[in-house]
Amino acid sequence: IAGITQAPTSQILAAGRRMTLRCTQDMRHNAMYWYRQDLGLGLRLIHYSNTAGTTGKGEVPDGYSVSRANTDDFPLTLASAVPSQTSVYFCASSDSHSGANVLTFGAGSRLTVL
Amino acid sequence: GNSVTQMEGPVTLSEEAFLTINCTYTATGYPSLFWYVQYPGEGLQLLLKATKADDKGSNKGFEATYRKETTSFHLEKGSVQVSDSAVYFCALRNSGNTPLVFGKGTRLSVIA
């Protein structure tokens, strides 16, 4: 089934630990995104990539890094997790060359930092 | 900059009631406008879209009209069902390769 796969689904992590959230898409979309969702704040963009080999900062990039070595994968890394990074993380992708550029979302990764 | 403002929830309605969720936007240029829906425990999925002024997007009984004069894209449905209970997000994308900008979301609960 075409779409986006995120892993892990849920994770509890001690503060100070390193964590990588994985995201893989099989739709050959050129653009990929990481959002975090927090109650009362909606969805906020962390980082994005318009094409393999390039990345850009979103609204809340501090404490996160990404890489885009190929079209399909877009991992998000927390180098040293802090409790304020407790959130639900959504990966998304789109074909930005199409007219409306609609996003397809993964099911999310729930991260708790203690 | 670009921004989206939507009415705060939660919104609680009885089945078959009329729904309106207000959304207004600020943007340079001529953005495309979207409504996404998030059902419990799932990621967001596109509900409908409109790419230019006066366009009406529609899907699953929901409608929204792109009003440039009022910079609005209000979501409406004539008769809601319990299965419509979800969080609804208004969003815009400006021209070019820019990422989507989302509103904060409105939680809708429909009771039988």
Boltz contact constraints between the chains, C-beta under 6 A:
constraints:
  - contact:
      token1: [A, 33]
      token2: [B, 99]
      max_distance: 6.0
  - contact:
      token1: [A, 42]
      token2: [B, 102]
      max_distance: 6.0
  - contact:
      token1: [A, 42]
      token2: [B, 104]
      max_distance: 6.0
  - contact:
      token1: [A, 42]
      token2: [B, 105]
      max_distance: 6.0
  - contact:
      token1: [A, 43]
      token2: [B, 102]
      max_distance: 6.0
  - contact:
      token1: [A, 45]
      token2: [B, 99]
      max_distance: 6.0
  - contact:
      token1: [A, 48]
      token2: [B, 99]
      max_distance: 6.0
  - contact:
      token1: [A, 50]
      token2: [B, 97]
      max_distance: 6.0
  - contact:
      token1: [A, 90]
      token2: [B, 43]
      max_distance: 6.0
  - contact:
      token1: [A, 96]
      token2: [B, 97]
      max_distance: 6.0
  - contact:
      token1: [A, 100]
      token2: [B, 32]
      max_distance: 6.0
  - contact:
      token1: [A, 100]
      token2: [B, 49]
      max_distance: 6.0
  - contact:
      token1: [A, 100]
      token2: [B, 51]
      max_distance: 6.0
  - contact:
      token1: [A, 101]
      token2: [B, 93]
      max_distance: 6.0
  - contact:
      token1: [A, 102]
      token2: [B, 46]
      max_distance: 6.0
  - contact:
      token1: [A, 103]
      token2: [B, 100]
      max_distance: 6.0
  - contact:
      token1: [A, 105]
      token2: [B, 43]
      max_distance: 6.0
  - contact:
      token1: [A, 105]
      token2: [B, 44]
      max_distance: 6.0
  - contact:
      token1: [A, 106]
      token2: [B, 43]
      max_distance: 6.0
  - contact:
      token1: [A, 107]
      token2: [B, 43]
      max_distance: 6.0
  - contact:
      token1: [A, 108]
      token2: [B, 43]
      max_distance: 6.0
